[in-house]
Each structure stands twice: as C-alpha cells, then as structure tokens.
C-alpha cells in the first residue's frame, strides 16, 4: 500500500533525478499498513478505489506533528485527505535524521492507498537539454537553480499524469511547475498487480543544477514559449482515431507503445514542425503514427495564458498506443475540467426543487470535439423521484472537458462519469 520509489540518480550537466530519502530516515514512527488499511475511506474501499493525500503540518516539541491541513487529495472528495488527517497522531520524526526539523517548522506528510506487487520502474529519464526547455525563465535569467518534488500517478501504459508539486525550493520560483511540465517526457514501466499493469503513485524529486558560468545567460531552449498539451482542443483525435493510426507492425504483434512530440503552433492553431522527443519501443512506428495524429489537433484560442500570440509557441504532446484499442475498447484518459456550471446556473437548476439535505446525481456522458458532452444519462439519483435527475441533465451544456490528457490519451468519443452534489435546504428541526 505504501510505496517507496527507489531509483538511482542520473547526473548530467544540469539534472539530477532520483527518489526521496527512504521514510525510515525521516520518521521514528508512522502508521502501519494495518492502520492505513483501516483508514481507507469506506466508500472508496467498497469500490476498490485507490487514492493518495498529502498534508502540511507543524513539528511539535516532542517530534510529533500537529496543526495539519490537507494540501493534496486524489481523487478529490473521496475521503483520503480526512483519512490522513485522522492518522496525524501516528507520525513522529526521527531526531537522528540527517535533515531533522525543528519545532514549529513545516513538514509535508504524504501517504498512498494503492496495492501492487511490483512498483513502477524507469524506462527513460529526461536529459539536461530536456530540463533546460522547462527551466523557469526568470530563475534562469538570475542564474538560479532549485529543487522540486512532484507526486504523480503512473498509468497502466507507463505515462505520468495527475502530477502535483509536494516540495519546491526556493519558494515562488516555479520549479514545481517546471518539473510537472517535464513529466510528459518520462517513460516508465507500469506497476503490476497479479501480473496486470495498474495505476500507481510515484514521487519524482528533480534538482535543477545551474551549469557553471550560466548566470544571466538566456538559453535559446529556455526561450521557447510553451502551451499545455492538456487542454480542450477545438479539434483532437478520438480514441477511434488513435486506434486507426496504430502502426501496422505493432498492430500485428499487439504491441503497446508511446511517443512524445515537440511541435510548434501556427496562426490557425495547427501543429507543425513536429519532432520526436521520446519513443518506446523504438523502430515500431509509434513516432510516425503520433506525427500523423498531430495533424488532427487545433488549438482553441489565439493567445497563450500570458496573452501572447500562439504563433511559434511549442507544445510537448505525449501519445499512448494501447493494444486494448485494437479490440474496440474505449481506452481514454483521465480528463480535467475546462468548464463547469457556475453557482448561479447550478442554483437555477436545483433551487426550485422541494428537496432538503444533500443531493447526489451521477451522469454518464459522451465527450465531443471541443470538450462538450452529449448523450447524457442518469446512472444514480438521490433522492429519487423529486426532479433532481432532470435538473442535473439541464446542466450538461455547461460542462467542458480537456480533449487530450497528461498521460497521452484522448477523451473524445469516450464515455465519462460526472458526479454532481448539491446542498439543498436544511431539514426542519424536529418539533418538541
């Protein structure tokens, strides 16, 4: 359940990549696996749903931790954050640890609720040149290096997704954002359970080591303007498109593979001048298939997040080819929200209903180009028969999802679940 990811450091001109120090060097006491198992949120446990959480705490005089707040929980709202908070009393720092923290300092506490027999392992780590492409521009101009640790999930295809920054120094210099931007270039062997690849968590610490004599130097690589691959593209390949583009040799062998491209955007929002950053396995046609699929993308806006033109901006685009696609299965990624109903729109849908307490509805919908959803159906409603299903369906036009995901998979054409929760009027207090 608890994972300690161990990987040897890789030193290059500007990068050192490895794993965090083993837990025993930091903690004199922490929850046992049995305690973690008992704390597994009941709803998630019944569904067989794994999760992870991190909390920031203050170190007490006795080495314990207190005043904890949840910093990260995945999946959100599944109860893993409160479960970790309930275990706070089980943590005590080792006073002999090399980096012993003083009372009053902040300490990050992180746990995962995942089961696997074999942990994920590296296939490709980024090079120093890869690192320089994502180095925070202002930090580079100041000749400033830094460190960041990101916690990610590794997909069954070995791609990293759902990454969050759990540590960053110096603060405010965006090395965490840079590490997350780099994650699309990581290639890993997925964790396995009973011989089957599964999703698992991994901690990735990265040292941004400034090369000697680089203070105040502006790198051509670092000057690239980057846009996210994870967005609600106006046009993007569907999982059926990806299956159709599957390389013939790999298709015949039912072989899975991945490729990451670096592409430039033109004024129409199309991807051009794509080059291969990674391909695994090599010489099986996955990079060429990815380049063909790249022609299907069209950006949704004419400006980047900083308000500048998209012309000449770059995107690092991961693509995953899963043999299950060849059998007609919906192999889609974990979409993120690009648009949600506003509070006013939600109140307009549910506010007129004569319901009290918490309303729960689960919709299943099909993702369309641009991230809109259609063909929505109600899978569950509580309370039933009071109009909450119709109210939830009326909100469908306001949902919009990313159409390409950080693990390199499409969402267009796939069916996704949309859970809704609404707080109705409070029940009347009992009389008497």
C-alpha positions, 0 to 999 in steps of 0.5 A: 500500500505504501510505496517507496520509489527507489531509483538511482540518480542520473547526473548530467550537466544540469539534472539530477533525478532520483527518489526521496530519502527512504521514510525510515530516515525521516520518521521514528514512527508512522502508521502501519499498513494495518492502520492505513488499511483501516483508514481507507475511506469506506466508500472508496474501499467498497469500490476498490478505489485507490487514492493518495493525500498529502498534508502540511503540518507543524513539528511539535516539541516532542517530534510529533506533528500537529496543526495539519491541513490537507494540501493534496487529495486524489481523487478529490472528495473521496475521503483520503485527505480526512483519512490522513488527517485522522492518522496525524497522531501516528507520525513522529520524526526521527531526531537522528535524521540527517535533515531533522526539523525543528519545532514549529517548522513545516513538514509535508506528510504524504501517504498512498492507498494503492496495492501492487506487487511490483512498483513502477520502474524507469524506462527513460529519464529526461536529459539536461537539454530536456530540463533546460526547455522547462527551466523557469525563465526568470530563475534562469535569467538570475542564474538560479537553480532549485529543487522540486518534488512532484507526486504523480500517478503512473498509468497502466501504459507507463505515462505520468499524469495527475502530477502535483508539486509536494516540495519546491525550493526556493519558494515562488520560483516555479520549479514545481511547475517546471518539473510537472511540465517535464513529466510528459517526457518520462517513460516508465514501466507500469506497476503490476498487480497479479501480473496486470499493469495498474495505476500507481503513485510515484514521487519524482524529486528533480534538482535543477543544477545551474551549469557553471558560468550560466548566470544571466545567460538566456538559453535559446531552449529556455526561450521557447514559449510553451502551451499545455498539451492538456487542454480542450482542443477545438479539434483532437483525435478520438480514441477511434482515431488513435486506434486507426493510426496504430502502426501496422507492425505493432498492430500485428504483434499487439504491441503497446507503445508511446511517443512524445512530440515537440511541435510548434503552433501556427496562426490557425492553431495547427501543429507543425514542425513536429519532432520526436522527443521520446519513443518506446519501443523504438523502430515500431512506428509509434513516432510516425503514427503520433506525427500523423495524429498531430495533424488532427489537433487545433488549438482553441484560442489565439493567445497563450495564458500570458496573452501572447500570440500562439504563433511559434509557441511549442507544445510537448504532446505525449501519445499512448498506443494501447493494444486494448484499442485494437479490440474496440475498447474505449481506452481514454484518459483521465480528463480535467475540467475546462468548464463547469456550471457556475453557482448561479446556473447550478442554483437555477437548476436545483433551487426550485426543487422541494428537496432538503439535505444533500443531493447526489446525481451521477451522469454518464456522458459522451465527450465531443470535439471541443470538450462538450458532452452529449448523450447524457444519462442518469446512472444514480439519483438521490433522492429519487423521484423529486426532479433532481435527475432532470435538473442535473441533465439541464446542466450538461451544456455547461460542462467542458472537458480537456480533449487530450490528457497528461498521460497521452490519451484522448477523451473524445468519443469516450464515455465519462462519469460526472458526479454532481452534489448539491446542498439543498435546504436544511431539514426542519428541526424536529418539533418538541 
